[in-house]
Amino acid sequence: MIRKAVVAGSFYAGTTERLRAQVEELQPTGVTAQEAIGTVVPHAGYMYSGQVAAAVYAQVAAPDTWVILGPNHTGFGAKASIMTAGTWETPLGAMAVDAELGQAILAHSASLREDHLAHAREHSIEVQLPLLQREGRAGRFVPIALYAHDYAVCRDVGLAVATAVQATGRRVVLVASTDMSHYVPRSVAAAQDRKAIEAILALDAEALHTVVRREGISMCGFHAVTGVLVAAKVLGATSARLVVYTDSGAVTGDVAEVVAYAGMIIA
């Protein structure tokens, strides 16, 4: 199956030349890539959050396979969905799904379902791909989309990912695709997001899931981050660091109603 790009020309440039130039313009200078277990990156339009995601990826050595967990904004398809075959296209070319790893993850999970509908119109994973395709860094990937779920489902998915990675011997980087607080004043976003960020820095998946729900933090991909934290701990993660935190007001000048973005590395 070929999954065509659905947000090219809106979230990011729609032609090969323009997108290649856009991705290059987002790259930071003077950074060194190092081994990492996981990342947390945003998925808004590149003009708002592309620089944050690019800053994270520039500091992470490219693996064999990226396992990308993101939210299912559309609500279509299975509520915990994986694709284990096919390719996804962007203007920069095709990126293949790692079938062996994807099938192993699916086999170890009681929650995931093989389903393409959940991914058909979803942007949270697609917007990561052009940033991974620069300079032949892409490799393969496994897409997992999560709708609203209890902690037990997030834990099941995270454990399945970790078990499959260990069983296949893949050199993997986990990617949690999420934006932070949505459409609140900058001061509110910063205060609320700090609570979620502290849980991530502590590598505490259950605390993150709890605090986002308890405090009503409008962090769209916290289920994805929860799953990645579970997997990362099993795979040996001992630390996390915040690379950058910002919001849409840095671009628009409007701080009365922002969407916030965090970039983090888990090692």
C-alpha positions in Angstrom: 0.0 0.0 0.0 1.2 3.5 -0.8 0.0 6.2 1.6 0.1 9.5 -0.2 1.0 12.8 1.5 -2.2 14.6 2.7 -0.7 17.8 4.3 2.0 18.7 1.7 1.4 22.2 0.7 -0.3 23.1 4.0 1.8 21.9 7.0 4.9 21.9 4.9 5.9 22.9 1.4 4.2 20.9 -1.4 7.0 20.6 -4.0 10.3 18.7 -3.9 12.5 21.8 -4.4 10.6 24.0 -1.9 10.3 21.3 0.7 14.0 20.5 0.5 14.9 24.1 0.9 12.4 24.5 3.8 13.9 21.5 5.6 17.4 22.8 5.2 16.4 26.2 6.5 15.1 24.7 9.7 18.4 22.9 10.5 20.4 24.2 13.4 24.2 24.7 13.2 27.0 23.6 15.4 25.3 20.5 16.9 26.5 16.9 17.0 24.3 13.9 16.6 24.5 11.3 19.4 22.8 8.0 20.1 19.4 8.3 21.7 16.5 6.0 22.7 13.7 8.3 22.1 12.5 11.8 21.3 9.4 14.0 21.9 8.7 16.4 18.9 5.8 18.6 17.8 3.7 18.2 14.7 2.3 21.6 13.8 3.0 23.4 10.5 6.7 23.9 9.9 6.5 27.6 10.2 5.4 27.2 13.8 7.1 24.1 15.1 9.4 22.8 12.4 12.5 24.4 14.0 11.8 22.6 17.3 11.5 19.2 15.7 14.6 19.8 13.5 16.6 20.9 16.5 15.8 17.5 18.1 16.5 15.3 15.1 19.8 17.1 14.4 21.1 15.9 17.8 20.0 12.3 17.3 22.0 9.7 15.3 19.9 8.1 12.6 18.8 4.6 13.5 17.8 1.6 11.3 14.1 2.3 12.1 12.1 5.1 13.6 9.1 4.0 15.6 6.7 6.9 15.5 3.8 7.2 17.9 1.3 10.0 17.4 -2.2 10.9 18.2 -5.2 10.1 16.0 -6.8 13.5 15.6 -9.5 12.3 13.2 -11.0 9.5 15.2 -11.2 7.3 12.2 -10.2 3.7 12.2 -8.9 1.6 15.1 -8.3 3.4 18.3 -4.8 1.9 18.6 -3.6 1.5 15.1 -0.4 0.2 13.4 0.6 -0.2 9.8 3.0 -3.0 9.2 3.5 -2.8 5.4 3.7 -0.3 2.6 5.3 3.0 2.0 4.4 6.6 2.8 5.2 9.3 0.2 6.2 12.9 0.7 7.5 15.4 -1.9 11.0 14.2 -0.9 10.2 10.6 -1.9 9.0 7.3 -0.4 9.7 6.0 3.1 9.1 2.3 3.7 7.4 0.8 6.7 9.6 -1.7 8.6 7.4 -4.8 8.1 9.3 -7.2 10.3 9.4 -4.8 13.3 5.9 -3.7 12.7 4.6 -7.2 12.7 6.5 -8.1 15.8 5.1 -5.1 17.6 1.6 -6.1 16.6 2.1 -9.7 17.7 3.1 -8.6 21.2 0.3 -6.1 21.8 -3.2 -6.9 23.0 -4.4 -3.4 22.0 -3.0 -2.6 18.5 -4.9 -3.4 15.3 -3.6 -3.4 11.8 -5.4 -0.5 10.2 -4.7 2.1 7.5 -7.8 4.2 8.0 -6.6 5.7 11.2 -3.5 6.9 9.3 -5.2 8.0 6.1 -5.8 11.7 7.0 -3.7 12.0 10.1 -0.9 14.5 10.0 1.0 13.9 13.3 3.2 11.2 11.8 3.4 12.4 8.3 5.0 15.8 9.2 7.9 14.0 10.8 8.9 12.2 7.6 10.4 15.0 5.5 12.6 16.0 8.5 13.9 12.4 8.6 14.4 12.2 4.8 17.0 14.8 4.5 20.5 13.6 3.4 19.4 10.0 3.2 18.8 9.7 6.9 15.3 8.2 6.6 15.8 4.5 6.9 12.5 2.8 7.7 9.7 3.5 10.2 6.7 2.1 12.0 3.7 4.3 12.4 1.4 3.9 15.4 -1.6 6.2 16.0 -3.4 6.3 19.3 -6.8 7.8 20.1 -7.8 8.5 23.7 -6.8 5.6 25.9 -6.4 4.5 29.5 -2.9 4.1 30.9 -3.2 0.3 30.5 -3.4 0.6 26.7 -0.5 3.0 26.5 1.5 0.7 28.6 0.6 -2.3 26.5 1.7 -0.5 23.3 4.9 0.6 24.9 5.8 -2.8 26.2 5.0 -4.3 22.8 7.3 -1.9 21.1 10.2 -2.6 23.5 9.7 -6.3 23.3 9.7 -6.3 19.5 12.8 -4.1 19.3 14.6 -6.4 21.6 13.5 -9.5 19.7 14.4 -8.1 16.2 17.7 -6.5 17.3 16.8 -3.3 15.5 18.7 -0.1 16.2 15.7 2.1 16.8 14.8 5.6 17.9 11.3 6.1 19.4 9.5 9.2 18.4 6.5 10.7 20.3 4.7 13.2 18.2 2.8 15.7 20.2 2.0 19.4 20.6 1.7 20.8 24.1 -1.1 23.1 25.4 -3.6 24.4 22.8 -5.3 27.8 22.5 -4.6 29.2 25.9 -2.6 32.3 27.1 1.1 31.8 27.0 1.4 32.1 30.8 -1.2 29.3 31.2 0.5 27.1 28.6 3.9 27.5 30.3 2.6 26.7 33.8 0.5 23.7 32.6 3.2 22.3 30.3 5.8 22.4 33.0 3.9 19.8 34.9 3.9 17.5 31.9 7.5 18.2 31.0 8.6 17.4 34.6 6.9 14.0 34.4 8.7 13.3 31.0 12.1 14.4 32.4 11.5 12.0 35.3 10.7 9.2 32.7 7.5 8.6 34.6 4.9 7.4 32.1 2.1 6.9 34.6 2.7 10.3 36.2 2.5 12.0 32.8 -0.8 10.2 31.9 -2.2 11.1 35.4 -1.2 14.8 35.5 -2.4 15.6 31.9 -5.8 14.1 32.7 -6.1 15.6 36.2 -5.0 19.1 35.2 -6.9 19.1 31.9 -3.7 19.9 30.0 -4.6 20.1 26.3 -1.5 18.0 25.1 -2.8 16.2 22.1 -0.3 13.4 22.0 0.2 12.5 25.6 -0.9 8.9 25.0 1.9 8.6 22.4 4.4 10.1 24.9 3.2 7.8 27.6 3.8 4.7 25.3 7.2 6.0 24.3 8.2 6.5 28.0 7.2 2.9 28.8 9.2 1.5 25.9 12.2 3.7 26.6 12.5 2.6 30.2 12.5 -1.0 29.2 15.1 -0.3 26.5 17.4 1.2 29.1 16.6 4.9 29.2 18.0 6.7 32.2 17.6 10.4 31.4 15.7 12.9 29.4 16.4 16.5 28.6 14.5 19.5 27.2 16.0 20.8 24.0 13.6 23.7 23.4 10.2 24.9 24.5 8.3 27.6 22.6 4.8 28.5 21.3 3.1 29.8 18.3 3.2 33.3 19.7 6.9 33.4 18.9 5.9 33.5 15.2 2.5 35.3 15.3 3.1 37.7 18.1 -0.2 36.7 19.7 0.4 35.4 23.2 -3.2 35.6 24.3 -4.0 32.2 22.6 -1.0 30.0 21.8 -0.2 26.4 20.9 3.0 25.3 22.6 5.7 23.0 21.4 8.4 21.0 23.3 11.4 19.1 21.9 13.0 16.5 24.1 15.6 13.7 23.9 15.5 10.5 25.9 18.7 8.6 26.4 
